[in-house]
Amino acid sequence: MKKEMTCEPGKWIPCALQYHKEGSLHRMLHVPKNEKIPIALLQKVKKAKMGGEIHNNGYRIPITLKLKRRANLVKTLDRFT
């Protein structure tokens, strides 16, 4: 059974990062850890349909719900910096 995330009102960032695996989006998108993920690539992920695929650096990347959610979180957190 999956544990439900309970967050305090207005404290959603620590709650969202609680189950975050460092470098997971980099691995999924085949981007080296020392490079920043291009915004254009995140836009491609956002616009792609579930079950489809995008291409990056010669790799075919299948679009999954987890990939879309991770990309959306990165775009959201990028606005805070």
N, C-alpha and C positions, 0 to 999 in steps of 0.2 A: 504494500500500500504506500502511496506517495504521501510524503509529509507536506502539509499545507504551509505556505509561507504566510506568517502573520507579521505585518509591519505596522509601526506606529504611523499615524497620520503625518504626512510631510517628510517621512524618512524612508522613501522607497529605494534610494540608491544603494545603501548598505544591504538592504534586503535583496535587491536584484543581483548584487555581486556576491552574495553569500554562497551560491552554488556555481559561481563562475570558474571556469578552468582556464588558467592563464595560457595564452597562445593558441587556443583552440580555433579561433576564427582565422588566424594566420595559417594554421595547418589546413583548414578546410578550403581556403582560397589559394593555397600554394604561394603565399607571400612570405619571404624570409622574415624572421622575428625582428631583425635589426632595421627593417624598412617599415615605413608607415603605410597602412592600407589606403590605396587611392580612393578618393570620394567617388570617382566615376565607376569604380568596381562595385562599391556599395550600392550605387544607383542601379547598376545592372541587376544586382541581386534583388533589389526591391521591385523592379519592374517585371522580372521574369515570373513566369507562371510556375505553380507547384508541379513538380514532376518533370519540368523541363530541365534545360542545362544551359550554362554559359561557358565561354572559353576564356582562359587567362593563362598566358605564358605557355601555350601549347597543351594545357590541361583542360579536360572536360570536367566541369564541376556540376554535379547534380543539385538541383534546387530542392531543399527540404525545409520543413517548417522550422527546425532548429537553426538552420543557416539563416533563414529570413529573420528570425527573432534575434539572433546574435548580431546580425548586421544592423538591425533597427536600433538595438541598444547602443551600439558603437556610435551611430549617427546622433542619437539623442544625447549621449554623454559628451560628444564632441562639441556640442553647443555650449557646455558649461566651462570649457577651457578657453 
